[in-house]
Amino acid sequence: MAKLHARVADARRDFHHQLSARLIRENQAVVAEDLNVAGLGRSALAKSIHDAGWSSFVAMLEYKAALSGRRVVKIGQRHPSSQLCSACGQRSGPKGLGALKVRTWSCLACDTEHDRDVNAALNILAAGLAVAACGPDVRPPARVAVGVEAGTALAGAA
């Protein structure tokens, strides 16, 4: 049994080395979400998370990027990547109970149909490119609240 586990670990490590080398070789910057892997390891997805070896893959990306003069940008886990419409930027909010079961959703603002994972990846890429171009303290510009938003005064009242 130990030999089988060693074979799987070697295959995973080899795949991670090849993929990380290719990603760093082909790109100036690579963007990844800074996941709490230890926390995810205690969830219902624990086996899949540990089996994927996410932390070791990101570590390989980082050291290969440093050797090659490339950049790995990590986007914080609090970034609402799955809640933002990648087409118009409207925030839809949490998907409710059983959120991981919701694989597709439609934006109420622009009526675009999104695959949850593809939409999140596009949002993480956009956030990472903004950080790579402008620095880590980049924030979207402040917007003036409109009268229909919660917590604002209606126009003319006050």
N, C-alpha and C positions, 0 to 999 in steps of 0.2 A: 504494500500500500504506500509506503514511504517513497518508493521509486516512482510510482504514478504521480504522487503529489509533486515530486521534484521535477518530473517531466512537464507537468502543467505549468509550474512556476517558471521553468526555463523558457517554455514557449511564450508565456505572457511577457516575460522580461525581454525576449528577443523581439517580439512584436512592438513593444513600447519603444525599444531602442530604434528600430527601423522607422516607425511612424514619427517619433519625435525628431529624428535626424532629417527626415523628408520635410516635415512642417517647417523646421528652422531653416533648412536650405532654400525652400521655395518662398519664404515670406520674410519681410522686414520686421513685422510685429505679429505676435500670436496673442489672442485674447482668450482668457479662461475665467470662469466664474470661481471665486474663492469659496469653495464649499466647505462646510463644517463636516468633514468626512467622519470624524469620531462620533458626532451626533447622529449622522445618517446611519452609521454602523449599528446604532441601537434601535433603528426603526424596523418596519416590516420589510424594508428593502435591504437589510443588512447583508445578506448573502450575496446579492448582486453587486452591492457597493464594494464589498471586500474582494469579490472575485474580479472586478474590473481593475483594481489597483490604481485608482485615480490619483492618490497622493504621490505614488512613485512615478507615475507618468508625468505629472506636472513638475516634479523635481527634476526629471530628465530634461524636460523642455527648458527649465530655467538654467541648468548648468550648460546645456548645449547652446542656448542663446547667448550666455555670457562669453563662451569661447568663440562664438562666431560674430560677436558685435551686433547681435539682434536684440529684440526686446520682447519680454513676456509681460503682458499687462493683465493684472488680476482685477476683476470687478467684484465688489463686495457682495456678500450673500444677501444683503438687505435690499439690493437693487431689485425693483419689481419687474423683472424681465418677462415674466409670464403674464403680467397684468396689463402691460402696455401694448397698444396696437402698433405694430411696426410700420404700418402704412400712414397713420395720421397722428400717432402719439397720444391718443385718448387713453386714459387709465380706466380699465373696466372693473378693477377691484378683485378681491379674492373670488375664487370659483365655488366656494361653499364647501360643505362636507363632502368627503370623497373626491377632493379636487384632483387627485392623480388619475381618477377614472375619466375625467373630462379631457378628451384628447383634441377636440376641435371646438372652436367658438367663433362667433361672429361679433365684430365690433359694432356697437350700437350707433356710433358716430358716422362711420363711413361704409358700413355694411360689408366689410371685407371678411371673408371666411379665412380663419387661421388654423393651422396645425399648431398645437401648443408648443411643441419642441422647436419647430422651425421658427416660429415667432419669437420665442425666448432667445434663440441663437442669434437672430437678426438684431434684437435689442442689445444683447451683450456685445456683439460686434460693434454696433454704433457707439455704445458707451466706451468701449475700449479704444476705438479710433479717436474719439474725442479726447480721451486721456492721453493717448500717444501724441496727438497733435498739440494739445493746449496745456497739458500738465494735469496732475491728479486733483487739483482743486477746482476743476471745471464744474460748473453748475448751470442748469438751464436758466434763462433769464426769468426774472420775476414777472408775473402776469397780474394785471389788475383783475380783481374778482368781479364777476358780473352779478346782477341782482338775483338770479335764480339759484346761485350757489348757497349752500347751507352756511349759516353764520354771517351773511353779509346783509347790509341794510339795503332795502329796496331804493331804487333811484327816486330822488325827491323827498324821501323820508329822512328824518333825523334832525 
